[in-house]
Amino acid sequence: MTSLPHGPTPPARADRPRIQDLAGAVLAGADTEELLDLLVGSARTDLAVRTAALVMPLDAETWVHEIVDGPDAPQLLGASIDPHSALGRALSDADAEAIEAIGALDLGSGPGEDTADHRRALFAVIDAASHGNGCLGVLSDPGSEQPFTPADRERLDSLAGLIALTLRGPTVEDCTEVDDERSRIARDLHDLAIQELFAVGMELEGLTDALATPDEPPSNARIRAAVTSSVQGVENAVAQIRQIVQSLRRERIEATLSERLRHEVGLATSGLGFVPALRLPPHPAEMDAELPPEVAEDVVAVVREGLANAARHAHASAVAISVSVFSEGVDRVVQVNISDNGKGIDPTVTRRSGLANMSSRARRHSGWVDAFNLDPGTMISWRVTLPPA
C-alpha cells in the first residue's frame, strides 16, 4: 500500500498528461507500483478533487483502499470496506452498475453514520481479471457544489482502464517462465537442428574444396554421396524444427475469450487516444466456457472491427463495449454492443465494409447486426444464437 504526498485540492491543469502518454507508459511495462501511483495521482489532479483512491480486493470478501492520494490518505489508506455496505455488496456481487451508482466513498464508518460527509464522489469500475473487481474513486472537498462533467467521467474511466491494464501486466513469475521457455527452445535448436545443419555445411564445404582442385576432381560417386548426405541432413533439421514448433503449439495455453477481449481493448488504446470501457458478464469464466470456439472467434473479431472503425471514423472521446450472454425463449444468445459518442454514421457513405464483415459473421450463427444513431454517436449491436449444448 502506498501513501502519496498530499495537500489541498489541486487546481485543474491544462498540461495534464495525455491518455496516449499514460498508455504508452503502461504498455512499456514500467514498475507496477510506480504506474499505479502515477494513475491514481493523475485522477486527483486531472479532476481537480480533494482525494483519489484505488480500492482493490484483499481476499474474496475484503476490499481495502490500497493507494490514496490527497489529504484523506491518513484516514483512508489501508482502511477496509465494510462488506455489508452498499459498496461492499456491489464489489462482492461484481455489479458494475451498482458500483458506479454509489455516490460517495465508504470511509469505513459504522452502520447508520454519514459516510458521504456531504461530498461529491465519482467511481470507475476496475476489472483486473485474476486480481478481481475494484474501483477508482475521487472525492470532492466537503460542501463542494461543482458538479462532475461527462468529460470527468470519461477521464476517470480511461484512467481506470489503464489501471486494469497495469494490473493484468506480466508478473515476475510470468517473466521467469518465459525466460525458461526461451532457454529450452534455444537448447533444442542448438542441440538438434543447428548441429545437423552444421554437419551439412561441413559436408558441402569439403565437396566444394574437392571440386576446386583440378588435379584430383572428386568422382561422381563421391559427389552423389555428399549431395545425398546433405539433403538427408537438411531433411532431418527440418523435421527437428517442425517437432520443436509442434511441441510449442501443444504446450501453449490458449487465452480465454475474456482475456482476448481485454487484449483487444489494450491494443486499441493507442489508436483511440483513450481506454475503451469493457463490460463483461459478472462471471466471465462462465461465458468463456459456454461459447464454442467458432463463436468466440467471431466475438473477438467483431470487437476488433468495432474498435478499429471507432478509431478511424468516429472521432469519439469515449467508446464502450458490452458483451452479454442470456436466454431468449429456448435459445441462448450472445450480444455485443459497441457504442461511441462520436460524429455518428455519415448517411452519404453507402459502402461500409466493417458492418458487412460483422454481418457475414453474424449470419454464420443465425444472427444479425444493426447500427443505431445515438445523440451523439453510434451503437453497433451484433447478436447470434448459440448452438444447442
N, C-alpha and C positions, 0 to 999 in steps of 0.2 A: 504494500500500500504506500502511496506517495502523497505527501503534502507539498503543495506548490506555494511559492511566495504569494502573499495576498495583501490586498489593501482596499481602498474604496472602489466603488463600481467604476469600471473603466469607461471612458467615452468611446462612442462608435468611431472606428478607424477607417479612413479612406484607403489606407495602404495595407489592409488586411490581406493575408496570403490568398492567392487564387487556389481554388479547389484543385486545378490541374497540378499546381506546385506541390500541394499537400499529397495528392495522389501519387505523384512521382516519388516523393519521399517514402511512401508506404510500399510502392512496388519495388523500390530499390532495396528493400529489406534491411532498413536500419534497425537499431536496437528497439525491441518491442516496448520496453518501459519508456524510453525517450519519445517514441512515436505517440503513445497514449497520453503522456504528459503534454505534448505539443497539441494534440487534437482537443483534449479537454480544455486546455488553456485558450485555444482558438475559439471554442464555443463561448467562453466567458467574454473575451474581447470583441468578437465579431458581433455578438448580440447585445453588447453593452449592458450586461447584467451584473448583479452582485456576486453570484456564485454559480459555478458549473460543477456537476458531479457525475461520475461514472458509477453506476450500480451494476454489480455482477454477482453471479451465484457463488457462494462459498461451498455449499453442498446442495443436495436435492431440495431442501426446504428452507434454506437460509440465503439471503442476499445481503450484501454489505456495500457501503459507499467506499469503493476501492480507491478512487482518485478524486480529490476535491480541490478546486481552485477558487479561492475567494475568502472573504472574512469569516465565512461559516465553517471553514476547514477544521478548526479545533473541535467544533461540536459534531460535525458530520463524519469526518474521516474515521473509518473503521466501524461506524455505527451500523447495526444490523437493521433490516427491515422487518417490522412485525409481520409474521406470516399470515396473521388474521386481519391485517389492514387491507384496504382496497388495493393498494399497490402490491402487497404480498400475495393476495389471491390472484391478481391478474398475472403476475410473474409465474406463479405456480401453475396456472392453467395455460400458460403460453398464449394468453389472449392479447394479441397486439392492439386490437381496438380498445379494449379496456385500459391498457397501459397508457395509450395516447389520450384517453378521455379524462384521466386523472388530472386534477387542477393544481396540485401542489406537492412538493417533495415530502415524503414521510420522514419526519425528523426523529423518529423513534419515540414519540410521545405515547402516553398511555391511553387506554380507551376513554373516549369522551372529551379528550383535550383537543384544543385547536391546533391541528398540525399545519395548517396553511399559513398561520402567522400573518394573515392579510397580505399575502404576497402573490404575485402572478408567477406561474410556472409553465414551462413548456417541456414536453418529453418527446424523445425519438426512440423507437424500439431498436434494439441491437440483437440480431440473430447471429450468434457466433458459433454456430454448428456444435461441435463437441463441448465448447465452453458453456453452452446453454443460453437462455434468453436473459438479456439485461436491458438497461436503458441508459440513455444520456439525458440528463435533466438540467435545465437552467432555472435559476430562482432570482426574482427581482428584489429590489430594496423594499422593506416594509412600507406600505402605503403608496407605492408607485402606481400611477394611473396610466402610464404609457403602454398601450396595447402591443402585443406581438403582431407582426405583419406576416402575410404569406411569404415574403422573402426571408423572414426569420425562420419560418417553418422549413423552407427549402434548404436553407443553410444548415440548420440543425440536422435534418435528415441526411444531408450529404456527409456531414462530419460523423454521424452515427454509422453510416455505411463504410466510411474509411476505418473507423474503429473495428467494425466487424471484419473487414479485410485484414487488418493488422492482427487480430486475434486468431484468424484462420491461417496465418503465415506458418511456414515450416518451423518446427521446434528443433532444438539441438539434437534430440534423438532422431528426428527425421533426417537431418543433415548427416548424422553418423551412418544411418542405414544407407543413404545414397552413396556416401564415400566407400562403404564396404562393398556395395554392388559394383561401383566403378572399378574397384581393385580386382574383384572377381572377374569382370569382363576383360580387363587388361591382361590378367594372368592367363585366362583361357585363350585369348587371341595370341599371346606371345608363345605359350607352350604348344599350341596346336597349329593354328593356321599360319602364323608368321614363320615358325620353324619349317613347315612344309614348303612354303614359298621360298624361303632362304635356300633350301636344298635344290629346288628347281633352278634358282638363279645360279647356283654353283655349277649345276649340270650344263646349263646353257653357256655359261662363261667358259667352261672347259671346251665345249664344242666350238665356240667362236674362236678361241685361241688355236685350236687344231685346224680350222678352216683357213686361218691367216698364215699357216705355214705351208708354202707351196711345195717344198721339198718332200714332205710326208703328209699329203692330204688324207683325211680320215676316210675310211671305207664307207660305202653306202650302208652297210650293216651297222656300223657304229653310229652314223648319223640317224638311221631309223631307230635304233635303240635309245639314243639320247632324247630324240623328239618324243618317242612313245613314253619314256620315263617322265619327261617334263609335263606332258599332257596329263598323265596319271596323277602327278603331284599337284597340278592346278586343280584337277577334279577333286582330289582329297581335301585341298584347302577350302574350296567352295563348299563342299559337304560339311566341313567343320564349322565354317562361318554360319551356314544355314542352321546347323544344330544349335549354335550359340544363340542366334536370333529367335529360334523356336522356343528355347528354354526361357528367354526373356518374356516372350508372349505368354507362356504358361504361368510364369511366376508373378506377372503383373496383376495387381489387384485393381479391378475396374472401378472407376469412380461411380458413385451413385448418382441418380438423377438430380437430387437436390444439390450435391457437390458440383455437378456440371453447370447447373443454373447459376450458382453463386460465382463460379469461374467466369461465365459469360458476362455477368454484371461487372465483375472486376475488370475484364478486358475492355468493356465499353466505356469505362470511366474516363479514359484518356481522350477518346473521340468526342464525348459529350461535354466534357469540362466539369462534370459533377457526378456524384454517385447515384445511379438509379435506385429507387426503392424496390425491394423484392419482398413479396409476401407469399409465403408457402402455407400449406395446411398446418394446424397446431402440432401435428406429429408427422414430420416429413418422412420418417422411416417407413411409415405405413404406405405413403404414396410411392416411395421407391420400390417397395415390394409388390405393390398392386399393378403398376403399369408394366405391360410387356415391353421388351427391348425395342420393338419397332415403333411403338407409340412414344416411348421415352425419347427415342432419337428424333422424332418429328417435333416433340415439345421443345427440345433444346434448339432445333433448327429454327422454329418459329420465333422463339425468344431472341435468338441471334439476329434473325432478319428484322424483327421489330425494332431492336436497339439500333441496328445499322441504319434503318430508314429514319429513325428519330434523329440520329446524328447527322445524316446527310440533308434532310429536308425540313425537319420540324422547326429548327431554331428555337428549341424549348429550353426552359430553365429547370424543368422537373419532368421526370419520367417514372412511372410506376408500373411494375409487372406483378400480376396476381395469378397464381396457379392454384386451382382448386379441383378436388375430386368429390363427386356427390352422386346420389341416387336420383334417377328420374324415371318413375314408373318401375319397370323391371330391369332397366338398364343402369349401368354405371357410366358416368360421363366425366371426362376431364376437360376443363375450360381454362384457357389462357387469355387474360385481358392485358393489353399493353396500352397505357394512356399517357398522354403528354399535354402540356399547356402551351404548345407551340402555335404556329400560324394556321393550322388546320389543313384540310385537303383542298388542293387547288382544283377547282371544277374544270379548268381548261385542259388539265392533263388527263388524257384518256387511257394512256398505257401505263400501267402500274405493275412492273414485274414482281415487286415484293409481294403484293397481295395475290398475284397469280400463283407464285410459288407456294404461299401459305394455303391457298385454295386447293391446289393439287395435293398437298399433304393431308388436308382435311378429308378430301373425297376418298382417299385410300381407306379411311376408317369410318365411313358413313357419317361424315361431319360436314361442317361448313365454317366459313369465315365471313365476317362483316366488318364494315368500318362505320363509325358514328362520329358526327361532328359534336364537339363539346364547346363550351363557351368559357375560356378559349380552348383550342386544341382538338385532339382526335383520340378516339379509343378504337383499337383493333380487338375484336373478340373472335377467338378461334376455339372451337369445341368439337370433340369427337366422342363416339361411343366406344367403350372398351369391349373387347371380345368377351364372351362368357368365360367365367373362371373354369 
